[in-house]
Amino acid sequence: MKELTRFFYLIRPYWKFIVESIVVGVLITLLGIPFPYFTKLLIDDVFIGKDKSLLLFVVLGILFFTIFRQLISSLRSYFVLHTQQEMGLDIQFKFYHHLLKLPFKFYDSKEIGEVLSRFGDAGQSLMFTVNLINRLIMSSISLLIFPAILFYIHWKLALLALAVFPLNAYIFMQVSKIIRRYWKRIAEKSADASAKNYESLSGIRTIQSLTIEDKIFDKLRSLFSGVRDLQLRSGFVQQSSNFSLNTLQAIGTFLYMWYGWNLILNGSLSLGTYLAFTMFIGYVAGPIQEIVSLIGEIQPALVHINRFFEYYDIEPDIRDMPGSISAPKFIGSIQFEDVSFSYNSGPPVLSNINIEIPAGTTVAVVGKSGVGKSTFAYLIPRFYDPSSGRILIDGYDIKELKLKSLRQNIGFVFQEPFIFHGTMRDNIICSHSKASQSEVEKAAQIANIHEFIMKLPNGYDTNVGERGVKISYGQKQRLVLARILLLDPSILILDEPTSSVDMETEHEIMDALKQVTKGRTTIIIAHRLSTIVDADLILVIEDGRIVEKGNHNKLLLDGNSYSRLYSSTMLI
């Protein structure tokens, strides 16, 4: 149950509201006590004793307590709903904020669909936790109050009625363990199914082009069928336990009914007292049934809570260091000092990199696929941290700078441009919400996308569709450049910006890049020769090491690795 304890701690800001709800719940419980007593009065005094004067008092008492109790119950239900909604938003905001802080390394090994399924885990965890608090505490209060009343009324009857409860508790504990094992597997398989479902819909164009719809459907059907089978097995165990518990309760009821009616027939117990006792038994049986019903709910909920904490407990290894300072506006000089890097303690991707890049320099990084070109660039904005060595910008160790201020100085354009659902304007100003229209248009003009936007039916208010499906790759790339330009970064990193375009689109992007890179330290991860021939410095990486450096003409004359790459058209 440590998961519940931790979850309770997470929602501690709302304890005041939870306690208030419990206090009102206690009041509702206490307001239920008079009803069995009113029944006793109606039977023993009004009916058998023929006391008509008492009839109006009893009926009005029942009316008053019924209305008052229902009013408080309704207000409490709304109050609980309000608190639950507030807590739900808070938990999901915390979880989403946490996910946004997790580094690239986390998402390298996770499916987005599986990550999104954890939001469901967070929501279900919260809903259950709030319900559990209310139901468990209310039931516990009833089990403290009403058994005492039963023993007060008739202790022998109470012993017979409650004799089966210890066995009920034992069955409850054993079944809980079994169901928890089932629900751990159900949650895991449900996450797999959700991830595959997300993947299939995200790649619907590829699926249809390959005509593998039936194959994907069969995979999904198999995954969801597996979830169904586990749920059915869990349900069978749950219903079997319910049958056992209800059978035991029926035996307890038989015992006290047989003994109670013998007492009535012998004149040792009044009919009204017996009926009041029976009503109080219901007040005890109800909470017990409530707790028993939690068997089928508490185990899947604990699994969801545990899955929520599996991600919530992950500490970002890329974060602000103690004593870190805000980065000033960079001039743009970059220095690598004995930098090495490997993914998850694997083989080195970069080894002992030493290079100094003066401010305002355009640097191209070239090499075959998988030699560490993109990794070299990813280390500068701390998407990853070096395994050893350090990186300095303008003399500052980047680990000593606040992460947000570091990245605000660096514009990073990925190989696959990401376009948000929304308008052209939305995509440009997403990183600078206070930008004016003139600033947006200036950035678009420098990125060579303004004229295209103005030809669209709604100009800057034109919707680009899901992930920019309505515009071409080259237009996406230039739109991303405009987005970066609006930030006015001192350092610009371009990860193979023309790797997936035709020659005409490449020229359009290159024209934009000539404007974008002016006055900035620029690092280009090169795929095509056209993107680097004018670079001030070219770095050739092989097996994670810089094996050559110089400008285009020098490296061609040297006749080494760069020349071979050029000759074999690896960069064209």
N, C-alpha and C positions, 0 to 999 in steps of 0.2 A: 504493500500500500504506500510505499515511499513516493511513488509517482503522484498520488493524490496529495500527499503532504506538500510536495514541491509545487504542484499546481495551485493549491490553496495559498501558498506563499506568493505566487505570481499575481494573484488577484487580491492581495492584501489591501490595496487602496480602497477596495469596496467592502471591507469588513464591517464598517459602520452600517451600511445598508443591509447587509446580510443579517447582522445582529438585530436590527430593527425588525426585519422580516420574521426572525425567529420569535421575538417577543410577541409580535402580533399573532403568530402561529400558536404560541402557548395560550394566549387569550382565547383563541378559537376553540382549542382543546378544552379549556376550562368551561367554556360556555356550553359544551356538550354534556357536561355532568348532570345537570338538572333533569334531562329528558327521561332517563330510566326512573328517577324518583317521581316524576309526574305520572309515569305509567303505573307505578306502585300505588299512588294515591287514587288514580282512576279505578283500579281493580279492587283494592282492599277497602277503601273508604267510600268512594262514590258509588261503585256498582254493588259490592257486597254489603257495605255499611249503609247504603241508601242515603248518603249525605249529599243532598242536592245543593246545599249552600256552598259546597266546596267545588262544584262542577265549573262554575264561571271562573273562579280563581285559577284552577288548573288549566283550563282551555286558554285563558288570556295569557297565562305564564308561558304555555307552549308557543302561542302566537308571537309574543314579545321576543323570546329567546331565538325563535326561528328566524324572524326578520333581522334582528340585530346581528346574529351570527352570520347570516348570509351577506349582509352589508359589509361587515368587516372582511369576510372571505373574498368578496369581489374586489374590494379596495386592495387587499393584500396581493391578489393574483395580478392586478395591473401593476402594482409596485414591483413585484418580482419580475414581470415581463420587462419593465423599464430598466431595471438594474441589469437584467440579463443582456439586453440589447447594448447597453453602454459597455458592459464588460466584454461582450463579443467584439465590438469595434476595437476596443483597447487591445485585446489579445491579438487580433489579426493585424492591427497596425504594428504592434511590437514584433510580431513574427515576420511581417513583410519588410520592415525596416532592418531586421536582422539579416534576412536573405539578401538585401541590397548591399550589405556590408561584406558578404562572404567573397573571398577572392576567386580569381579565374580557376585556380587549382580545384576548388570545390565543384564548379560547373563542368570542368573537363571530364569528370567521371560520373556525372549524374544526368539522367534524362529529365528534360523540363517537365514532361507530363507527370513523372514520379514526384518531382519537387512540388508541383502544383497540388498533388493529392494530399500533401501535408497540410494544406490550408483546410481541407475537409477534416483532417485529424484535429486541427486546432479548434475548428468550429464544434465538432462533435464532443471534443474534450470539455469545452466550456459549457455547452448545453447540459451535458451529463453532470458536470461538477455542480452547477447551480441547482439542478433538480435533486442531486444526491444530498446536498446540504439540507435542503428543505425537507425532503422525504425522510431522510435518515434521522434528522433531529426531531421532526414532528413525531415519527414513529417511536423514537426512543423516549420522548416525553410521555407519550401515551402508555408505553410499557412500564414506566416508572409510577404513573398515577393509578391506572386502572387495575392492575393486579392487586395493589394494596387495598383498593375498594372491595374487590372480590373477596379477599381474605377477611375483611371487616364484616362483610355481609354473612359469609358462611365459609369457614376455613376448610372444612372437609370437601365441600363442593369445589372450592378453588383448587385444592390439590389434585382432584380427579380431572378437572378441566385442563390443568396446566401440566399434567404428568408427561405428555408426549413432546413437550417443547424442547427438552435437551436432545432428543433423538432428531428432531427437526433441524436443530442447529448443526449437528454432526453431518447430516446429509447435505446441508447447505454448503459446508466447508469443502466437502469432497467433490461435489459437483462443480463448485467454483473453479477448482484447479483444472478439471477436465475442459470446461468451457473456455477458460483463458487460453489454453494451448490451441484450441480450435480457432479462436478469434485472432490470435497472432498470425496464424497461417492465412486466415481470411483477409486480414489487412494487407499482408505482403502480396498476396495474389491480386487483390483489388488494385493495389498500386501498380502492379505490372500491367494489368488490363487497362487502367487509365492511361498509363504511359504509351502503350501501343495504340490506343485509340487516338490520343493526341498526335502521335507520330503519323498515323495513317491519314488523318484529316489535314495535317500540315503539308504532307507530301502527296496530296490528292492528284496533282497534275502529273507527277512522275508515275504514280500507280496506274493512272488511266492510260498514259502513254505506253507503259510496258504491258498493259492488259493483264495485270495481276490482281484485279479486284477480288476474284474468287479466292485466291491464295491468302490474301490479307484478311478477307472475311472469315475464312476457316480458322486462321490463327486467333482472331478475336473471339470467335465462337468458342474455341477450345479454352481460352483464358477465362471467359465469363462463365462457361459451364463448370470449370473447376471451382470458381467462387461459389456458384450455386450448390454444388455437391457438398462443399464444406459447411455451408450455411444449413443445409438440410440435416447433416449429421449433428451439428451443434443443436439444431432445433429438436431433434429426436432426444438427445440427452436432456435438454431443458424440459421437454414435455414429460419425459419419464420421471424426472425428479419432481415435477409438479404433481404428477399422479401419486407418487409416494408420499409427498408432504400432505396432500389433500386427504389421502387415505388415513394417515395418522391423525389428522385433525378430526376426521369423521369418527374415529375410534374414541378420541377424547370427548367429543360431543356425546356419543352414545353413553359413555360412562357417567358423565355428570347428569344427563337427562334421566337415565335409569334410576340413579340414586336420588335425584331431586324430586322426581314424581313420587317415589316411595315416601319421601319425607312429607310431601303435600298430602298424600292419601292417609298418612299416619297422623296428620294434624300438627307435625313438628315445624312446618314451614308454610307461610301464607303463599297463595297463588301470585299476589302482587309482588312479593319479595323475589319469588323465583323468576318471574318475567323480567324484573329489573336486573337480576343477576344475569339472565340470558342476554339482555341488551349490553351490559357491561362486558360480557364475553365477546360480543361482536366488536366492541371498542378495542379489545385486546387482539382478536383474530385479524382485524383489518390491518393494523400496523405490522403484524407478523407476516401476513400475506404480502404487504408492501415490501418488507425486507426480503422475503423469499423471491419476489418478482425482480429484485435487483440482481439476482443470480444471472439472469439472462442479459442484463444491461451492464453490470459493473465490469465484467471481464472484457467485452469488446471495447468498452470505454477506457479501461486501463491500458489496453493495447494501443488505442489511438493516442492517449496521453503520452505513452512511452515513445511512440513514433514521432510525436510533436517535439519532445525533448531531445530526440536523437539529432535533430537539426538545430534546435534552439540552443543546445549546449556547445555547438561547434564554435570555438573561438577563432575569429579571423586572424590568421598569422600575418596578414598585411594590414597594419593598423598604425595609428599614431604612437610613437614611442614616448615614454615618460620624458618630460622636459622639452618636447618638440616645439619648434617655433613656426610661425607663419612665414611662408616663402615671400620674399619681395618680388617685384616685377623683374623677371630674369633678363639678363643681357643675352645669355644663350650658350655659354661655353660649357662643354660636356667632357668629363674625364672618366675613363674606366681604369681602375687600379687593381690588377691581378684578379679580375672577376672570373669566377667559375660558376657554373649552374648545372643542376640535374633535376629532373622531375621525379619526385617521390623516391629519393635515394636510389634512382636508377643510374645508368651509365651517364657520364658527363655529356651535356649538350654543348656547353661552352667551357673552354679551359684556358685559364690564365690570359684573359683579354686585357691588353694594355693599349689604350689609344686616347689621344687628346683631340677634341674637335673644337676649333675656335668658334667664337660667336659669329653668326651670320653665314657660316659655311654650309654649302649643300653637299651632303655625303650620301653616296650610294653604297648599299651593302649587297653583294652578289655572291652567288654560289649555287651549287646543285640543291635540289629539294632535300630537306631534312638535315641540313648542315648547321642550323641554328640561327638563320637570318632573322626570322620573326622574333625568336626568343631574345636576341640582342636588343631589338627595339622594345619589346615588352618590359624589359628590366628598367628602362628609363623612367616611365611613369609609375613604377612599382606595381605593375600588374602581377609580377612575381618578384621575389627578392633573391639576390645572388646567394649561392651556397657558401661562397667565400669571396673576399675582396669587397670593394666598395665603389660606388658611383657618385661623382661630384658634379654639381651644376653651379657655375659661378663660384666655385670653392666651397659650396655647402654640400655636406654629405646628405643625400636625399632622404636617408632614414631619420635624419634629425629635423626634417621639415614636416609640417602637418600635411597629411595626405591630400586633403581637399585643395589646399593652396598650391601644392606641387602640381596636381593634375590640371588646375585652372590655368597654369602657365604653359601647358603642353596640349597641342591639338593632335589627336590621333585619328587617322582615317584608315579603317580596316579594309582588308581585301574585299570583303563582302559588305557593301554599304547597307546599313540598317535604316529603313524608313518607317516612321511611326504612322499609324492610322490617323488621318487628319488631313489638313490642308497643306499647301505649299508653305504658307506663312508659319503654320504650327511647327513644321519640321525645321524651319530655319531658326526660329526664336526659342526652341525648346530649351536651349541652354542659356538663354538671356531674355527672360520674360519681360523685361522693362525696355527692350529695344524699340525704337520708333520705326515707323514705316520707311523713312528715308534711310535709316541705318540698315534695315533689312534689304532694301533695294540696292544699296551700295555694295553690300556683301555679295548679293546675287550677281551684280554686274562684274565684280572682280572674278567670281567663280564661273563666269560665262554661262549663266543660266537665266538671267533676267529676261532676255528677249524671248526665250522659249516660254517662260511663265506668262509673259504679257500676251502671247498668242492664244493662250488657253481661254475657254469660255468665261471662266470666273477669275482669271488672273491668279493672284496670290491666294484667293479663297477657293481655288479648285482642289477638290478632294483627290488624294493620290491612291486611295484604296488600301486594302490590307497589305502591309509591308511594301507599299509602292508598286503594286501590281499594274497600275495604269501608266507607268512611265518606264522608259528603257533603263538599262544598266548604266549607260553613260550619263543619263540625266540624274539618276540616283546619286552617282558619284559626285557630280557637280553640285547637287543639292546639299550633300554632306559637306562639301568644301565650303559652301556658303555658311552652313551652320557653324563650322569651326572658325571661319573668318570673323564671325560676329563676336567671338570670344577674344579675338586679337591675341593669340598666344605667341610667346617668344620663340617657342620650339614647335616645329611641325614634323610629325612622323607619318609617312605614307607607306602602308603595307601593300605592295604590288598593286598600285592604283589602276593599272591598265591591263591586268592579266587576263581579263575575260571580255575584251571588247574588240570590235573590228578596227581597221586602220583609220577610217574616217572619225569614229568616236574617239579613238586614241588621240588624234590630232586636236580634237575639241578639248579633251581633258588636259592635254599638254599645254595648250594655249592658256587654259585656266591656271595650271600649275605655275607657269612663268610669272603670273601676276601674284598668285597666292604666296609664293616662296620669297618674294622680295623682302629684304630686311629681316629675315628669320633664319635661325638655325634649322636646317631641314635634313631629315634622314629619310631616304627612299629605299625601301626593300625592293630591289629591282627584279623584274621578270623579263622585260623587253629592253633592248638596247636603247631605244629611243628615249627612255625615261632617264638615262644616266650619262649620255655622251657629254653633256654640258656640266656635269657635277664637278665641284672643286676637288673632291676627294672620293676615290672608289676603294672600298674595302672588300677583299676577296676572302671568303671564309671556307675552309675545308676542315672537316672533322672537328668542328668546334673551335678552330684557331684561325686567327688572321694570318694568312700566308703571303698576302701581297697588299700594298697600298700605294696609291698614286692617282694621277688623272688618266683619262682615257688614252691619250696619245702615248704617254710614258709606258703604261702597262702593255699596250699593243707592241711597242718596240722591244720590251723585255722578253716577250715571247714565251711567257710562262703560263700559269693557270688561267689568267684572264684572257690571254690571247687564244688559248685552246677553247675556252667557253665561247668566245666570239666566233672562232672558226667553225665550231660545231653547231652554230646557230642556237645555242641553248638559251640565249637571251632575246631572240627575235620572236 
